Amino acid sequence: MDSGHIAWILTASALVLLMTPGLAFFYGGTVRAKNSINTIMYSFISMAVVSVVWVLWGYSLAFGEGNAFIGNLDHFGLSGIAIDELYPGTGIPVLLFVVFQMMFAIITPALITGAFVERFKFTTYIVFLVLWITFVYAPVAHWVWGGGWLAGPNFLIPEGKGALDFAGGTVVHLNAGIAALAAAVLVGKRKDAGKPHNVPYVVLGAALLWFGWFGFNAGSGLAADYIAVNAFLVTNVAAATAALTWGLIAQVTTGRMSAVGVASGAVAGLVAITPASGFVDVLGALAIGIGAGALCYTAVYFRQRMSIDDSLEVFAIHGIGGIWGAIATGIFAVTAVGGTAGVIYDGGEIRQLLSQVIAVLATMTYSFVATVIILKVLDLVPGLGLRVSPEEEDAGLDLSQHGEMSSISKS
């Protein structure tokens, strides 16, 4: 047991949990005042619901022995895990690994909510949380991190090393981004789409996300070592580069550099560096940040000209950012950092890039189809359904779903 590693991963776990309230403010500031409490509650209730699901069966399905596609229920209720049992090769207790991974599970479905804010039934969302963690998040986490079919050589690339995803580019961000696209399509457009009611909330939320992301990425090696230091550094570099790239593009194309835009650019950079943070150096992080800022800005531009109301651009930022980050990992990975070379360094081979592409396609396909099925079923269940009534939407979801109003709404 290594007390230094334990202290750092405890801290990193708390940092990752802080990201969910950060997301709540980021999303809550972008909606109209009459829906701000409801939007914040989507993230806050995820902390409660997913924590319970995770310790009961979520962790076991994601990290239990099982098979190539899903874990088993041997650790239901964390049974069979001794308090002093160590996670192999880390020096930290298995229970600490459970806690750290719980924080990832909490924020992932909360990310999806940006696609259906201002119109989705809150009680239905609670049921959605349970089903989505069980049938979408846990299987994908098992594929990549739990010893599943994407974790090593597979039938498509029998001599490959498997997909590289240091901190959740596919498991968290792409998974949530494509699910958000499915939700936006099925739930439909808002009656009226307003402007952000509190831009300082958006910037505050982005700042909390940026801060918490250091635990997200630098903690994913499960050790206080040079990999953690590098992950911390490249995370900051990519976020800064993407924020600057987004802002400069906006300045050139619109004549203005909006606070919401720069904050969104920073998040896009954080998303894109997530899978790569344990495998690339600073130069790779700069390239990833520039690509994230440009690609996600472009995705937002084209989404706004489509009929799909992905209200807070979840797919454009987390979906496109996750795709770019996963593929960029196969391009810019450096052997000296993570032991694997991308296609442009150290005589790297194409097989690693192909493994990244396979992981992207598999995650997109499964997450989209499974999310559509879950939402279709919920929409057919009497008493649930996906959308609030038109009258509730007009009144605002703060009042209709929670019986509360913010001081801004009252004024």
C-alpha positions in Angstrom: 0.0 0.0 0.0 1.5 3.3 -1.1 0.3 6.3 1.0 1.5 8.8 -1.6 -0.5 7.3 -4.3 -3.5 6.9 -2.0 -3.4 10.6 -1.0 -3.2 11.7 -4.6 -6.1 9.5 -5.9 -8.3 10.6 -3.0 -7.6 14.2 -4.0 -8.1 13.4 -7.7 -11.5 11.7 -6.9 -12.6 14.9 -5.1 -11.5 17.0 -8.1 -13.5 14.8 -10.5 -16.6 15.1 -8.4 -16.2 18.9 -8.4 -16.5 18.7 -12.2 -20.2 17.8 -11.9 -21.2 21.0 -10.0 -19.0 22.8 -12.5 -21.0 21.3 -15.3 -24.2 22.3 -13.5 -23.1 26.0 -13.5 -21.8 25.7 -17.1 -25.1 24.4 -18.3 -27.3 26.3 -15.9 -26.0 29.7 -17.1 -26.7 28.9 -20.8 -30.4 28.4 -20.4 -33.2 30.8 -19.7 -33.6 31.9 -16.0 -36.9 30.0 -15.6 -35.1 26.7 -16.4 -31.8 27.3 -14.5 -32.7 25.3 -11.3 -33.9 22.4 -13.3 -30.8 22.3 -15.5 -28.5 22.4 -12.4 -30.6 19.7 -10.8 -29.9 17.3 -13.8 -26.2 17.3 -12.7 -26.8 17.4 -9.0 -29.2 14.4 -9.0 -26.7 12.4 -11.0 -24.4 12.6 -8.0 -27.0 10.9 -5.9 -28.5 8.3 -8.3 -25.3 7.2 -10.0 -23.5 6.8 -6.7 -26.1 4.3 -5.5 -26.3 2.4 -8.9 -22.5 2.3 -9.1 -21.9 0.6 -5.7 -24.8 -1.8 -6.2 -24.1 -3.1 -9.7 -22.5 -0.5 -12.0 -18.9 -1.1 -10.8 -19.4 -4.9 -11.1 -20.7 -4.7 -14.6 -17.9 -2.4 -15.7 -15.0 -4.0 -14.0 -16.1 -7.5 -13.0 -14.7 -10.6 -14.8 -17.6 -11.3 -17.1 -16.8 -11.7 -20.8 -15.5 -9.5 -23.6 -18.6 -7.4 -23.6 -19.9 -7.0 -20.1 -18.7 -7.8 -16.5 -20.6 -10.1 -14.1 -22.3 -9.4 -10.9 -19.8 -11.0 -8.6 -19.2 -7.6 -6.9 -22.8 -6.7 -6.5 -23.0 -4.3 -3.6 -19.2 -4.4 -3.7 -19.3 -7.9 -2.2 -16.0 -9.8 -2.3 -13.9 -6.7 -2.0 -11.9 -6.5 1.2 -11.2 -3.1 2.8 -7.4 -3.7 2.5 -7.4 -5.4 -0.9 -5.1 -3.6 -3.3 -5.9 -2.9 -7.0 -3.2 -4.8 -9.0 0.0 -2.9 -9.7 -1.0 0.4 -8.1 -0.5 0.4 -4.4 -4.0 1.8 -3.8 -7.0 -0.1 -2.4 -9.6 -1.5 -4.7 -12.2 0.6 -2.9 -10.4 3.7 -3.8 -10.4 2.6 -7.5 -14.2 2.1 -7.1 -14.5 5.7 -5.8 -12.4 7.2 -8.5 -14.3 5.4 -11.3 -17.6 6.3 -9.6 -16.9 10.0 -10.2 -16.5 9.3 -13.9 -19.8 7.5 -14.0 -21.5 10.4 -12.3 -20.5 13.1 -14.8 -21.0 11.1 -18.0 -24.8 11.0 -18.1 -24.9 14.6 -16.7 -23.1 15.7 -19.9 -26.0 14.3 -22.0 -28.5 16.6 -20.4 -27.3 19.6 -22.3 -29.0 18.2 -25.4 -32.5 18.2 -23.9 -32.6 21.0 -21.3 -35.7 23.2 -21.0 -38.1 20.4 -22.0 -37.3 17.0 -20.5 -39.3 15.5 -17.6 -37.3 15.3 -14.5 -38.8 12.1 -13.1 -38.1 10.4 -16.5 -34.5 11.6 -16.3 -34.0 9.8 -13.0 -35.1 6.5 -14.5 -33.0 7.3 -17.6 -29.9 7.7 -15.3 -30.4 4.2 -13.9 -30.9 2.5 -17.3 -28.2 4.4 -19.2 -25.5 3.7 -16.6 -26.5 0.0 -16.6 -26.9 -0.6 -20.3 -24.6 1.9 -21.9 -21.9 3.3 -19.7 -21.0 0.1 -17.9 -20.6 -2.0 -21.0 -18.5 0.6 -22.8 -16.3 1.1 -19.7 -15.8 -2.6 -19.6 -14.8 -2.8 -23.3 -12.0 -0.2 -22.8 -11.0 -0.3 -19.1 -12.4 -3.5 -17.7 -10.6 -6.0 -19.9 -13.2 -6.1 -22.6 -12.8 -6.5 -26.4 -11.3 -3.1 -27.1 -8.7 -3.3 -24.3 -6.3 -5.5 -26.2 -5.9 -7.3 -29.5 -9.3 -8.0 -31.1 -10.7 -10.0 -34.0 -10.2 -6.9 -36.3 -6.6 -6.2 -35.3 -5.3 -9.4 -33.8 -1.8 -8.0 -33.4 -2.7 -4.6 -32.1 -2.4 -3.2 -28.6 -6.0 -2.3 -28.2 -7.6 1.2 -27.9 -5.8 3.8 -25.9 -8.1 5.9 -23.7 -6.2 7.2 -20.7 -9.0 9.1 -19.0 -12.3 8.7 -21.0 -12.3 10.2 -24.5 -14.4 7.3 -25.7 -15.9 6.0 -22.5 -17.0 9.4 -21.2 -17.1 12.1 -23.8 -17.8 10.3 -27.1 -20.2 8.0 -25.3 -22.1 11.0 -23.9 -21.8 13.1 -27.0 -23.4 10.5 -29.3 -26.1 9.7 -26.7 -26.9 13.4 -26.6 -27.4 13.5 -30.3 -29.8 10.6 -30.1 -31.7 12.4 -27.3 -31.9 15.6 -29.2 -33.4 13.8 -32.2 -36.0 11.9 -30.1 -37.0 14.6 -27.7 -37.4 17.2 -30.4 -36.9 20.9 -30.5 -37.8 23.4 -27.8 -40.8 25.7 -28.4 -38.6 28.7 -27.9 -34.8 28.9 -27.5 -33.5 31.9 -25.6 -30.1 33.3 -24.9 -27.9 32.4 -21.9 -29.3 34.1 -18.8 -26.1 34.2 -16.8 -22.8 34.2 -18.7 -20.7 34.6 -15.4 -22.2 31.2 -14.4 -21.0 29.7 -17.7 -17.4 31.0 -17.2 -17.5 29.9 -13.5 -18.6 26.4 -14.6 -15.9 26.2 -17.2 -13.3 27.3 -14.7 -14.4 24.6 -12.2 -14.4 22.0 -15.0 -10.9 23.1 -16.0 -9.7 22.8 -12.4 -11.4 19.5 -11.8 -10.1 18.1 -15.0 -6.6 17.9 -13.5 -7.9 15.1 -11.3 -9.8 13.6 -14.2 -6.6 13.2 -16.3 -3.7 13.4 -14.0 -5.3 10.9 -11.6 -6.1 8.3 -14.3 -2.7 6.7 -14.0 -3.6 5.8 -10.4 -0.3 7.0 -9.2 1.6 10.2 -8.1 4.4 9.9 -10.7 5.8 11.4 -13.9 2.9 10.3 -16.0 0.6 12.3 -13.7 2.8 15.3 -14.0 2.8 15.0 -17.8 -1.0 14.5 -17.9 -1.5 17.6 -15.7 0.7 19.7 -18.0 -0.7 18.6 -21.4 -4.2 19.0 -20.0 -3.6 22.6 -19.3 -1.8 23.2 -22.6 -4.6 21.7 -24.7 -7.4 23.6 -22.8 -5.5 26.9 -23.2 -4.7 26.3 -26.9 -8.3 25.3 -27.8 -9.8 28.3 -25.9 -7.5 30.6 -27.7 -8.1 28.9 -31.1 -11.9 29.1 -30.7 -11.7 32.8 -29.6 -9.5 33.8 -32.4 -11.7 32.1 -35.0 -14.7 33.9 -33.6 -12.9 37.2 -33.6 -11.9 36.8 -37.2 -15.3 35.5 -38.5 -17.7 37.6 -36.3 -15.7 40.5 -35.0 -16.3 39.4 -31.4 -14.7 37.0 -28.9 -17.5 35.9 -26.7 -17.0 34.6 -23.1 -19.3 31.7 -23.8 -17.3 30.8 -26.9 -13.9 30.9 -25.2 -15.3 28.9 -22.3 -16.7 26.3 -24.8 -13.3 26.2 -26.5 -11.5 25.4 -23.3 -14.0 22.5 -22.6 -13.4 21.3 -26.1 -9.7 21.2 -25.6 -10.1 19.4 -22.3 -12.4 16.8 -23.9 -9.9 16.2 -26.7 -6.8 15.8 -24.5 -8.6 13.4 -22.2 -7.8 10.1 -24.0 -4.3 11.3 -25.0 -3.1 12.8 -21.7 -1.2 9.8 -20.7 0.4 9.2 -24.1 1.4 12.6 -25.7 3.9 15.3 -25.0 3.4 19.1 -25.1 3.8 19.4 -28.8 1.0 16.8 -29.3 -1.1 18.7 -26.8 -0.7 21.9 -28.8 -1.8 20.1 -31.9 -4.7 18.5 -30.2 -5.8 21.8 -28.7 -5.7 23.6 -32.0 -7.6 20.8 -33.7 -10.3 20.7 -30.9 -10.8 24.5 -31.0 -11.2 24.5 -34.8 -13.2 21.3 -35.2 -15.7 21.9 -32.4 -16.2 25.6 -33.4 -17.0 24.3 -37.0 -19.3 21.6 -35.6 -21.3 24.2 -33.6 -21.5 26.5 -36.7 -23.0 23.7 -38.8 -25.3 22.3 -36.0 -26.9 25.7 -35.6 -28.0 25.5 -39.2 -29.6 22.2 -38.8 -33.0 21.2 -37.4 -31.6 19.2 -34.5 -31.9 21.1 -31.2 -28.8 19.9 -29.3 -29.4 22.8 -27.0 -26.0 23.2 -25.4 -23.9 21.7 -28.2 -23.0 18.5 -26.4 -22.3 16.5 -29.6 -20.4 19.3 -31.2 -18.1 19.7 -28.1 -18.0 16.3 -26.4 -18.8 14.1 -29.4 -16.6 15.8 -32.0 -14.0 16.6 -29.4 -14.0 12.9 -28.2 -13.7 11.6 -31.8 -10.8 14.0 -32.5 -9.0 13.2 -29.2 -9.3 9.4 -29.7 -8.0 9.6 -33.2 -5.3 12.1 -32.3 -4.0 9.8 -29.6 -3.2 7.3 -32.4 -1.4 10.0 -34.3 0.6 11.9 -31.6 1.3 9.3 -29.0 5.0 9.2 -27.9 6.7 6.1 -26.7 8.7 8.0 -24.1 5.5 9.1 -22.4 3.1 6.2 -22.5 5.0 3.4 -24.1 3.1 3.5 -27.4 4.0 5.3 -30.6 1.5 7.1 -32.8 1.8 7.0 -36.5 4.1 10.0 -36.8 6.6 9.3 -33.9 9.2 6.6 -33.1 8.5 4.5 -36.1 4.8 4.1 -35.1 2.5 1.8 -37.0 -0.9 2.3 -38.5 -2.4 -0.4 -36.3 -2.7 1.8 -33.3 -4.6 4.4 -35.3 -6.8 1.7 -36.6 -7.5 0.5 -33.1 -8.5 4.1 -32.2 -10.9 4.3 -35.2 -12.5 1.0 -34.3 -13.1 2.2 -30.7 -14.7 5.4 -32.0 -17.0 3.5 -34.4 -18.0 0.9 -31.9 -18.7 3.4 -29.2 -20.7 5.6 -31.5 -22.8 2.8 -32.9 -23.6 1.1 -29.6 -24.2 4.3 -27.6 -26.6 5.8 -30.2 -28.6 2.6 -30.7 -28.8 1.7 -27.0 -29.8 5.3 -26.1 -32.5 5.4 -28.7 -33.9 2.1 -27.4 -33.9 3.4 -23.8 -35.6 6.7 -24.7 -38.2 4.9 -26.9 -39.1 2.6 -24.0 -39.3 5.5 -21.5 -41.6 7.4 -23.9 -44.0 4.5 -24.0 -44.2 3.9 -20.3 -47.4 5.3 -18.8 -46.7 8.1 -16.4 -43.3 8.8 -17.8 -42.8 10.1 -21.3 -39.9 12.3 -22.4 -41.3 15.8 -22.6 -43.1 18.1 -20.2 -46.4 19.5 -21.4 -46.4 22.7 -23.6 -47.9 24.6 -20.6 -45.1 23.3 -18.3 -42.5 24.3 -20.8 -44.0 27.8 -21.1 -44.1 28.2 -17.3 -40.5 27.0 -17.0 -39.2 23.7 -15.6 -38.0 25.3 -12.4 -41.6 25.9 -11.3 -43.3 22.9 -13.1 -40.8 20.2 -12.1 -39.5 21.5 -8.7 -41.9 24.1 -7.5 -39.1 26.6 -7.1 -37.9 29.7 -8.8 -34.5 31.4 -8.7 -34.3 35.1 -7.6 -33.6 36.0 -11.2 -36.7 34.2 -12.4 -38.8 36.0 -9.8 -37.5 39.4 -10.8 
